[in-house]
Amino acid sequence: MISLKINHIRKKLLRTAIIAEFDAVNLYEEEAALTTNKQIKRILFDVAKAEKEHVSEFQTFLLGFDMEQSEALEEGKKRSRRTQFIIFVSFVYICLRLS
């Protein structure tokens, strides 16, 4: 029972960390889009990239603690690939019809 509670706390902590990192990514990218200073823009995009790496690190840990999340991620990847294929085929069909 205690190990289930600890696992739940770990998952919640990791999800909260992922949300915080995505918020940071959004903040830095929005600020970069607003500035005209090239140096500041570059720095902000570099920091946003580092935050994205943090998201990946936390997500990797989360997937180790949450098999349901891991399975959902794999299913989402499959659906995404199918959707991308359907969009590509539709695009090719439209292009051929227009030519």
Summary of the structure (lengths in Angstrom):
residues: 99
radius of gyration: 19.6
end to end distance: 65.2
largest distance: 65.6
contacts: 230
relative contact order: 0.09
helix: 94%
strand: 0%
